[in-house]
Amino acid sequence: MITFDTSQRISAASGMVLIVLMQVDGDEVVKTIILAGIGGVSSYLVTLTVKYLIHFFRRRW
């Protein structure tokens, strides 16, 4: 199994952010950040919902 330390993860994330910011116009940066935030929050909420449903159905049967 390959493990990555924190510095590698931060470097990879900052590199991806820089690439995205260079390709997006100045007006669209705020829109991109907002949409990324909405996507992250919705993904987190779906994950919590699935965990809750799995826990609920396991407890029920």
C-alpha positions in Angstrom: 0.0 0.0 0.0 1.3 3.4 -0.9 1.0 6.1 1.8 1.2 9.8 1.1 2.3 12.3 3.8 0.6 15.7 4.3 3.2 17.7 2.3 2.6 15.6 -0.8 -1.2 16.0 -0.5 -0.9 19.8 0.0 1.5 20.0 -3.0 -0.8 18.1 -5.2 -3.9 20.1 -4.1 -2.1 23.5 -4.6 -0.9 22.4 -8.0 -4.4 21.5 -9.1 -5.8 24.8 -7.7 -3.1 26.8 -9.6 -3.9 25.0 -12.9 -7.6 25.7 -12.4 -7.1 29.3 -11.6 -4.9 29.9 -14.6 -7.5 28.5 -16.9 -10.5 30.3 -15.5 -11.2 34.0 -16.2 -11.1 36.4 -13.3 -14.9 36.8 -13.3 -15.5 33.1 -13.1 -13.1 32.4 -10.1 -15.8 33.3 -7.5 -18.4 31.2 -9.4 -16.0 28.3 -9.5 -15.2 28.5 -5.8 -18.9 28.7 -4.9 -19.8 25.7 -7.1 -16.9 23.7 -5.7 -18.1 24.5 -2.2 -21.6 23.5 -3.1 -20.3 20.2 -4.6 -18.3 19.4 -1.6 -21.1 20.1 0.8 -23.6 18.0 -1.2 -21.1 15.2 -1.5 -20.6 15.2 2.3 -24.4 15.3 2.9 -25.0 12.4 0.6 -22.2 10.4 2.4 -23.9 11.1 5.8 -27.3 10.1 4.4 -26.0 6.8 3.0 -24.2 6.1 6.4 -27.4 6.8 8.2 -29.5 4.6 5.9 -27.0 1.7 6.2 -27.0 2.0 10.0 -30.8 2.2 10.1 -31.3 -0.9 7.9 -28.7 -2.9 9.8 -30.4 -2.0 13.1 -33.8 -2.9 11.7 -32.9 -6.4 10.6 
